[in-house]
Amino acid sequence: MALFLSIFPIVLLIYLMVKRNALPSYVALPWIAVVVLIIQLIFFGTDVQTVSANIVSALVAVQTPITVIFGAILFNRFSEASGITDTLRKWLGAINPNPVAQIMIIGWAFAFMIEGASGFGTPAAIAAPILVGLGFQPLKVAMLALVMNSVPVSFGAVGTPTWFGFGPLQLSEGQILEIGSMTATIHAFAALVVPVMALRLIVSWEDIRKNLLFVYISILACVAPYFFLAQVNYEFPALVGGAIGLLISIFVANKGIGLAKVENTLDSSVSKGEVIKALFPTALLIGILIITRIKQLPFKAMMNDATSWFSVKLGSLGTFDISHGLIFSLKNIFDTSINASYKLLYVPALIPFVVAVIIAIPVFSVSGSKVKDVFVGSFRQTRNPFFALVGALIMVNLMLVGGDGSMVKIIGKSFAEATGQYWTLFASYLGAVGAFFSGSNTVSNLTFGSVQLSTAELTGLSATLVLALQSVGGAMGNMVCINNIVAVSSVLNMQNQEGAIIKKTVIPMIVYGIIAALVALFIIPIFFSV
């Protein structure tokens, strides 16, 4: 019964979002949160104090994804209003009007690099509107962006899912490096198939076949440096791989190598000066992301400085604290051990999105009334995603209540017990389940890392291999992750399309898991001692 009631809310959520006349996520998710709340109170007997603390914690935690979404929407609305999008559309058309080239440059290589710098769903939020601006259909672009943004995710945000996600397991530096190395190996093989499946969501097999050489040049330009760097480092594979891949993809597309000739129907009369000016906000965005994510520079530590600066007790609600790094925290909520925080400077919202827009306003001489419209419109566009994400985070927080007896752990342990020695075939899917409802590879690793480790120890499987499969699963789960789907739908201003997106993206996710299992069984043992 505990297993049934743990799985029931997830199954019900999927049904509500994919059925005919599906409910939008901002309706379905809050209702599912209520279902989980009732199950926790009645079946699991969780006390009201703990439940209430987790709900408040979710209301604080939701500020992270919703402000990232707001920042991305703001940046994209400003790009439209200032003419940046139009200039970039003409320029990209001039590099090569072939749609496959445009998709691989923006949806693959550019997004790969952004994931390496930032994570938090920003790659899809930045790349998707550019592709829509080039004339691609928004729903198809959303699907493509989610599927493409899977390979780099385990090393996203300067490797956070790997080094931080497995932090609580007290692994040695050598073990974490080996996990990263195995993870990159599995992703590298999946990259030979999954980006092509993503392309098929937008263009025909015939178009893919005609441009297949360029497609694989672009894929390998990102994946080769990513793979080799992951053998010695777990922070920079996605960032460096994406940057190298982007430069090579643009160069090769400019030469027309491996691409079928396509007539340019865009008015591409745009000067070099206009292109440089139009690229300025994006370059500023990437530059700020990189310098604030590299731990060898002082900014990352400053923005994450948790030393208390101001603290006040808010009665039974808890202690409100502001740190030197402007981390806003609510501690010991309702006299429990539950805390929640929001990193104002480190979460990629105010910095870099809002800052980049504010700097760019005078550069592009945008009028005050237009700026006001951009900000007001961006706030309006985040309303529905806010309700969706509040529902999602309350659901997740309540499903994590209970430690080893939590709904999430019950699901994970049941899967592991049912499969035993064959766990290698299924480990990545547990990671995907974690990403599906948590919205993060990092959170999936934090949540299921201990389950995966104990399963490996009980069954005699290689711990580093099982944890690598967990990390891969958390990355491939991004394709069906509710938070990311809500985010990209919001940025593209699409309504009630979440179910339609999941129906399509779940197929490449399943294929990804099959590839991961095959690589783990047949390729990894050749190169690693498992």
NUZA-480271 format. One record per residue (C-alpha): x, y, z. Coordinates in steps of 0.5 Angstrom, whole numbers. Each point is the difference from the previous one (the first is absolute). Example, Ala and Ser with C-alpha at 12.3 -4.5 7.8 and 13.67 -1.06 7.14 Angstrom:
BEGIN
[r [25, -9, 16]],
[r [2, 7, -2]],
//
This chain:
BEGIN
[r [0, 0, 0]],
[r [6, 5, 2]],
[r [3, -1, -7]],
[r [-7, 0, -4]],
[r [-1, 7, 4]],
[r [7, 2, -2]],
[r [-1, -1, -7]],
[r [-7, 2, -1]],
[r [1, 8, 0]],
[r [5, -1, -5]],
[r [-4, -4, -5]],
[r [-6, 4, 2]],
[r [4, 6, -2]],
[r [2, -3, -7]],
[r [-7, -2, -1]],
[r [-3, 7, 1]],
[r [5, 3, -4]],
[r [0, -4, -6]],
[r [-7, -2, -1]],
[r [-5, 3, -5]],
[r [-2, 7, 2]],
[r [6, 0, 5]],
[r [1, 4, 6]],
[r [5, 6, 0]],
[r [6, -1, 4]],
[r [-2, 6, 4]],
[r [-7, -4, 2]],
[r [3, -7, 0]],
[r [6, 1, 5]],
[r [-4, 3, 5]],
[r [-5, -5, 1]],
[r [5, -5, 0]],
[r [4, 3, 6]],
[r [-7, 0, 3]],
[r [-1, -8, -1]],
[r [7, -1, 3]],
[r [-1, 5, 6]],
[r [-6, -5, 1]],
[r [4, -6, 0]],
[r [5, 3, 4]],
[r [-5, 2, 6]],
[r [-5, -6, -1]],
[r [5, -6, -2]],
[r [7, 1, 2]],
[r [-3, 4, 6]],
[r [5, 6, -1]],
[r [-1, 5, 6]],
[r [-3, 7, -3]],
[r [6, 4, 3]],
[r [5, -4, -5]],
[r [-5, 1, -6]],
[r [-1, 7, 1]],
[r [7, 1, 1]],
[r [1, -3, -7]],
[r [-5, 4, -3]],
[r [3, 6, 2]],
[r [7, -2, -2]],
[r [-3, -2, -7]],
[r [-3, 7, 0]],
[r [7, 3, 1]],
[r [4, -5, -5]],
[r [-5, 2, -5]],
[r [4, 7, -1]],
[r [6, -4, -3]],
[r [-4, -3, -6]],
[r [-5, 6, -1]],
[r [5, 5, 0]],
[r [4, -3, -5]],
[r [-6, -1, -5]],
[r [-1, 8, 2]],
[r [7, 2, -2]],
[r [0, -5, -7]],
[r [-7, 3, -2]],
[r [2, 7, 2]],
[r [7, -1, -4]],
[r [-4, -3, -6]],
[r [-6, 6, 0]],
[r [6, 5, 0]],
[r [3, -3, -6]],
[r [-6, 0, -4]],
[r [-2, 7, 2]],
[r [7, 3, -1]],
[r [1, -4, -7]],
[r [6, -4, 2]],
[r [-4, -7, -2]],
[r [-2, 3, -7]],
[r [8, 2, -1]],
[r [2, -7, 3]],
[r [-5, -4, -5]],
[r [3, 4, -6]],
[r [7, -2, 2]],
[r [-1, -7, 2]],
[r [-4, 0, -7]],
[r [6, 3, -3]],
[r [5, -6, 3]],
[r [-4, -5, -3]],
[r [-8, 0, -2]],
[r [0, -8, 1]],
[r [-5, -1, 6]],
[r [4, -6, 2]],
[r [7, 4, 1]],
[r [-4, 6, 4]],
[r [-3, -6, 5]],
[r [6, -3, 1]],
[r [4, 7, 1]],
[r [-5, 3, 5]],
[r [-4, -6, 3]],
[r [6, -5, 0]],
[r [7, 4, 1]],
[r [-3, 6, 3]],
[r [-4, -3, 5]],
[r [5, -5, 2]],
[r [5, 6, 2]],
[r [-6, 3, 4]],
[r [-1, -6, 3]],
[r [7, -1, 2]],
[r [0, 8, 3]],
[r [-7, 0, 3]],
[r [-4, -6, 0]],
[r [-7, 2, 4]],
[r [-4, -1, -7]],
[r [3, 6, -3]],
[r [3, -3, -6]],
[r [-7, -2, -3]],
[r [-3, 7, 3]],
[r [6, 4, -4]],
[r [0, -5, -7]],
[r [-7, -1, -1]],
[r [-2, 7, -1]],
[r [5, 1, -5]],
[r [-2, -6, -4]],
[r [-7, 2, 0]],
[r [2, 7, -3]],
[r [3, -4, -5]],
[r [-7, -2, -2]],
[r [0, -7, 3]],
[r [-6, -2, 3]],
[r [0, 1, 8]],
[r [-3, -7, 2]],
[r [5, -4, -4]],
[r [6, 5, 3]],
[r [-2, -1, 7]],
[r [0, -8, -1]],
[r [7, 1, -4]],
[r [3, 4, 5]],
[r [-2, -4, 6]],
[r [3, -7, -4]],
[r [6, 4, -2]],
[r [2, 3, 7]],
[r [1, -7, 3]],
[r [7, -2, -2]],
[r [4, 6, 4]],
[r [-5, 0, 6]],
[r [4, -5, 5]],
[r [6, 5, -1]],
[r [-5, 6, 0]],
[r [1, 7, 4]],
[r [8, -2, 0]],
[r [-1, -7, 2]],
[r [-5, 1, 6]],
[r [-4, -6, -1]],
[r [6, -5, 1]],
[r [4, 4, 5]],
[r [-6, 2, 4]],
[r [-5, -5, -1]],
[r [4, -5, 2]],
[r [3, 4, 6]],
[r [-4, -3, 6]],
[r [3, -7, -2]],
[r [7, 1, 3]],
[r [3, -2, -6]],
[r [8, 1, -2]],
[r [2, 4, -5]],
[r [2, -5, -4]],
[r [-6, -4, 0]],
[r [-4, 7, -2]],
[r [5, 1, -6]],
[r [-1, -8, -2]],
[r [-8, 2, 0]],
[r [1, 6, -4]],
[r [4, -4, -5]],
[r [-5, -6, -1]],
[r [-6, 5, 0]],
[r [4, 4, -6]],
[r [1, -7, -3]],
[r [-7, -2, 0]],
[r [-3, 7, -2]],
[r [5, 0, -6]],
[r [-3, -7, -3]],
[r [-7, 3, 1]],
[r [2, 7, -3]],
[r [1, -5, -7]],
[r [-7, -1, 0]],
[r [-4, 5, 4]],
[r [1, 7, -3]],
[r [-2, -4, -7]],
[r [-7, -2, 4]],
[r [0, 7, 2]],
[r [1, 3, -7]],
[r [-6, -5, -2]],
[r [-5, 4, 4]],
[r [1, 6, -5]],
[r [3, -2, -6]],
[r [-1, -6, -5]],
[r [4, -6, 0]],
[r [2, 2, -7]],
[r [2, 7, 2]],
[r [4, -4, 5]],
[r [3, -5, -5]],
[r [2, 6, -4]],
[r [4, 3, 5]],
[r [2, -6, 4]],
[r [8, 2, 0]],
[r [-1, 7, 3]],
[r [-5, -3, 5]],
[r [6, -5, 2]],
[r [5, 6, 0]],
[r [-4, 4, 4]],
[r [-1, -5, 5]],
[r [7, -3, 1]],
[r [3, 7, 0]],
[r [-4, 1, 7]],
[r [1, -7, 2]],
[r [7, -2, -1]],
[r [3, 6, 4]],
[r [-5, -2, 5]],
[r [1, -7, 1]],
[r [8, 1, 0]],
[r [0, 6, 5]],
[r [-5, -5, 5]],
[r [5, -5, 0]],
[r [4, 5, 5]],
[r [-5, 5, 2]],
[r [-7, 0, 2]],
[r [-2, 8, 0]],
[r [2, 2, -7]],
[r [-2, -5, -5]],
[r [-6, 3, -3]],
[r [2, 7, 0]],
[r [6, -1, -3]],
[r [-3, -5, -5]],
[r [-6, 4, -2]],
[r [5, 6, -1]],
[r [5, -4, -5]],
[r [-6, -3, -3]],
[r [-4, 7, -1]],
[r [6, 3, -4]],
[r [1, -6, -4]],
[r [-7, -1, -2]],
[r [0, 7, -2]],
[r [6, 0, -4]],
[r [-2, -7, -3]],
[r [-7, 3, -2]],
[r [3, 6, -3]],
[r [4, -4, -5]],
[r [-6, -4, -1]],
[r [4, -7, 2]],
[r [-5, -5, 0]],
[r [-6, 4, -1]],
[r [-5, 0, -6]],
[r [-1, 6, -4]],
[r [-6, 4, 2]],
[r [-3, 7, -3]],
[r [1, 5, 5]],
[r [-7, 3, 1]],
[r [2, 5, 5]],
[r [2, 7, -1]],
[r [7, -1, 3]],
[r [2, 7, -1]],
[r [3, 2, 6]],
[r [7, 3, 2]],
[r [6, -3, 4]],
[r [-1, 6, 5]],
[r [-8, -2, 1]],
[r [2, -7, 1]],
[r [5, 2, 5]],
[r [-5, 4, 4]],
[r [-5, -5, -1]],
[r [4, -5, 3]],
[r [2, 5, 6]],
[r [-5, -2, 5]],
[r [1, -8, -1]],
[r [7, 1, 0]],
[r [-1, 4, 7]],
[r [-4, -5, 2]],
[r [4, -6, -1]],
[r [6, 4, 3]],
[r [-3, 1, 6]],
[r [-2, -7, 1]],
[r [7, -3, -1]],
[r [3, 5, 5]],
[r [-5, -1, 5]],
[r [1, -8, 0]],
[r [7, -1, -1]],
[r [2, -1, 7]],
[r [7, 2, -1]],
[r [-2, 7, 0]],
[r [-3, 3, 6]],
[r [-7, 2, -2]],
[r [-3, -7, 1]],
[r [2, 0, 7]],
[r [-2, 7, 1]],
[r [-7, -1, -3]],
[r [-1, -7, 4]],
[r [3, 3, 7]],
[r [-5, -2, 5]],
[r [3, 4, 6]],
[r [-6, 3, 3]],
[r [0, 7, -1]],
[r [-7, 2, 3]],
[r [-5, -5, 4]],
[r [-7, 1, 3]],
[r [-5, -5, 4]],
[r [-7, 0, -4]],
[r [-3, -4, 6]],
[r [-2, -7, -1]],
[r [1, 1, -8]],
[r [8, -1, 1]],
[r [6, 5, 0]],
[r [1, 4, -6]],
[r [7, 1, -2]],
[r [4, 4, -5]],
[r [7, -2, -2]],
[r [6, 4, -2]],
[r [-1, -3, -7]],
[r [-8, 2, 0]],
[r [-2, -7, 1]],
[r [-7, 1, 3]],
[r [-2, -6, 5]],
[r [-5, -2, 4]],
[r [2, -5, 6]],
[r [-3, -4, 4]],
[r [-7, 1, -3]],
[r [-5, -2, 5]],
[r [5, -2, 5]],
[r [2, -6, -4]],
[r [7, -1, -3]],
[r [-3, 2, -7]],
[r [4, 6, -3]],
[r [-1, 3, -7]],
[r [4, 6, -4]],
[r [0, 4, -6]],
[r [7, 2, -3]],
[r [-1, 7, -2]],
[r [6, 1, -4]],
[r [2, -7, -2]],
[r [-6, -3, -3]],
[r [0, 2, -7]],
[r [-6, 5, 0]],
[r [2, 7, 3]],
[r [7, -1, -3]],
[r [1, -1, -6]],
[r [-7, 1, -3]],
[r [-2, 6, 3]],
[r [7, 3, 1]],
[r [1, -1, -8]],
[r [-7, 3, -1]],
[r [1, 6, 4]],
[r [7, 1, -3]],
[r [-2, -1, -7]],
[r [-6, 5, 0]],
[r [4, 6, -1]],
[r [4, -3, -5]],
[r [-6, -2, -4]],
[r [-3, 7, 1]],
[r [-7, -3, 2]],
[r [-5, 4, 3]],
[r [-3, 1, 7]],
[r [-7, -3, -2]],
[r [3, -6, -4]],
[r [4, -2, 6]],
[r [-6, 1, 4]],
[r [-4, -5, -5]],
[r [6, -5, 0]],
[r [0, 0, 8]],
[r [-8, 0, 1]],
[r [-1, -5, -6]],
[r [6, -5, 3]],
[r [-3, 0, 7]],
[r [-7, -1, -3]],
[r [3, -6, -4]],
[r [3, -3, 7]],
[r [-7, -1, 3]],
[r [-2, -7, -2]],
[r [7, -3, 1]],
[r [0, 3, 7]],
[r [-6, -4, 2]],
[r [2, -6, -4]],
[r [7, 0, 3]],
[r [-3, 1, 7]],
[r [-4, -6, -1]],
[r [6, -4, -2]],
[r [5, 2, 6]],
[r [-6, -1, 5]],
[r [-1, -7, -3]],
[r [8, -2, 0]],
[r [1, 3, 7]],
[r [-6, -4, 3]],
[r [3, -7, -4]],
[r [7, 1, 3]],
[r [-3, 1, 7]],
[r [2, -6, 4]],
[r [7, -2, -1]],
[r [1, -7, -2]],
[r [-8, -1, 1]],
[r [-1, 6, -5]],
[r [-5, -1, -6]],
[r [6, 1, -5]],
[r [5, -5, 4]],
[r [-6, -5, 0]],
[r [0, 0, -8]],
[r [7, 0, -1]],
[r [1, -6, 5]],
[r [-6, -4, -3]],
[r [3, 1, -7]],
[r [7, -3, 3]],
[r [-3, -6, 4]],
[r [-4, -2, -6]],
[r [6, 0, -5]],
[r [6, -2, 4]],
[r [6, -2, -4]],
[r [-3, 3, -6]],
[r [0, 7, 3]],
[r [5, 2, -5]],
[r [-6, 0, -5]],
[r [-4, 5, 4]],
[r [4, 4, 4]],
[r [0, 6, -5]],
[r [-8, 0, 0]],
[r [0, 1, 7]],
[r [4, 6, -1]],
[r [-5, 2, -5]],
[r [-5, 0, 5]],
[r [3, 4, 5]],
[r [1, 6, -6]],
[r [-7, -1, -2]],
[r [-3, 2, 6]],
[r [6, 4, 3]],
[r [2, 4, -6]],
[r [7, -1, 1]],
[r [6, -5, -1]],
[r [3, 3, 6]],
[r [-6, -1, 5]],
[r [-1, -7, -4]],
[r [7, -2, 2]],
[r [-1, 2, 7]],
[r [-6, -3, 1]],
[r [1, -7, -3]],
[r [8, 0, 1]],
[r [0, -4, 6]],
[r [-6, -5, -2]],
[r [5, -1, -6]],
[r [6, -1, 4]],
[r [-3, -5, 5]],
[r [-3, -4, -6]],
[r [7, 0, -3]],
[r [2, -3, 6]],
[r [-5, -5, 2]],
[r [0, -3, -7]],
[r [8, 0, -1]],
[r [-1, 5, -6]],
[r [6, 6, -1]],
[r [-2, 6, 4]],
[r [3, 5, -5]],
[r [-4, -3, -6]],
[r [-6, 0, 4]],
[r [1, 7, 2]],
[r [2, 2, -7]],
[r [-7, -3, -3]],
[r [-4, 4, 6]],
[r [4, 6, -3]],
[r [-2, -2, -7]],
[r [-7, -1, 2]],
[r [-1, 7, 3]],
[r [3, 3, -6]],
[r [-5, -4, -5]],
[r [-6, 1, 5]],
[r [1, 8, -2]],
[r [-4, -2, -7]],
[r [-6, -2, 5]],
[r [1, 5, 6]],
[r [-6, 4, 2]],
[r [4, 6, 2]],
[r [4, 0, -7]],
[r [-6, -1, -4]],
[r [-4, 6, 4]],
[r [6, 4, -1]],
[r [1, -1, -8]],
[r [-8, 1, -1]],
[r [0, 6, 4]],
[r [6, 3, -4]],
[r [-3, -1, -6]],
[r [-7, 2, 2]],
[r [-4, -7, -1]],
[r [-6, -2, 4]],
[r [-2, -7, 2]],
[r [5, -4, -4]],
[r [4, -3, 5]],
[r [-4, -7, -1]],
[r [2, 0, -7]],
[r [7, 2, 1]],
[r [1, -6, 5]],
[r [-3, -5, -5]],
[r [5, 2, -5]],
[r [6, 1, 4]],
[r [-1, -7, 4]],
[r [2, -4, -6]],
[r [7, 3, 0]],
[r [1, -1, 7]],
[r [-2, -7, 0]],
[r [5, -1, -6]],
[r [5, 4, 4]],
[r [-1, -5, 6]],
[r [1, -6, -4]],
[r [7, 2, -3]],
[r [2, 2, 7]],
[r [-1, -7, 2]],
[r [3, -3, -6]],
[r [6, 4, 1]],
[r [1, -2, 7]],
[r [-1, -7, -1]],
[r [5, 0, -6]],
[r [4, 6, -1]],
[r [2, 2, 7]],
[r [3, -7, 2]],
[r [5, 1, -6]],
[r [3, 7, 3]],
[r [-1, -1, 7]],
[r [1, -5, 6]],
[r [-8, -1, 2]],
//
